[in-house]
């Protein structure tokens, strides 16, 4: 592998670590290695084979009450290199990898020690566009096969996924959304508008799914990060007075919510209001900040938001108290963030 190729491969590793540590994911120490295939004849029709492991991320899922391990394939591409052929090959390899990882004593011994109970092993494809020129819908590459379409499509049914196996995809658009959240949280913390550590990711108690574990240390699951919005509950904001060295409270507790939809229809926000009302966030008496971090927003998103307040208030029978709760939500469009790294940039870090 040439020096430049090596550094390109490291770009996705640097970006993924920078993102996921802020969502309280753990990273296995052993990286960029292979483990023995337990089904070589089935997977490659050979007597022996190995599967690659770029990195394994893991966290405790509060609903499943188990550790989720994400055997991750890190990819760093220029925009012109992201193709259906590349994506299909990566997904097919990853499906076979987690098929083995779930039953491999070697894999478990390296990444899921005996104290971790019954782990949930999944695959994750992390596709970073390091020149930031990719502007297509990534999922056009992997839509289910449709014989009526003339263009070539990936038949997802042909991927060698077994029952109850999961593959997650972090595509370039989602990466930029997560980078935007991380950057915004850092800026707010620097400006003493958000606590540096005293926050938690909000998991409502559902009818069929109850939460487990310490709420203050929960990670944001892959499902939460991929969802339409991310709810963060934070404690009071404190800072050290530089003159007295005494800790002072400079802001109250509340909810910081990042929104990842274009806002092209006011009913999007009506659905959002309905959810935070059902989860007892709306009438919690605490400050609520809704920050739109979606990269491609509708030009009428702000108008649609306030239209939703009117429509939702009307549905409540113009209840003034309920209306005031909606009007007290702090609505703001966040400056979106993209991070470009070249192989030269990474090389200088070495």
Buried (B, 14 or more C-beta within 10 A) or exposed (E): EEEEEEBBBBBBBBBBBBBBEBBBBBBBEEBEEEBBBBBBEEBBEEEEBBBBBBBBBBBBBBBEBBBBBBBBBBBBBEBEEBEBEBBBEBBBBBBBBBBBBBEBEBBBEBBBEEEBEEBBBBBBBBBBBBBBEBEEEBEEBBBEEEEEEEEEBBBBEEBBBEEEBBBBBBBBBBBBBBBBBBBBBEBBBEEBBBBBEBBBBBBEEEEEEEBBEEEEEBBBBBEBBBBEBBBBBBBEBBBEEEEEEEEEEEBEBBBBBBBBBBBBBBEBBBEBBEBBBEBEBBEBEEBBBBBBBBBEBBEBBBEBBBBBBEBBBEEBEEEEEBBEBBEEBEBEBBEBBEBEBBBEEBBEEE
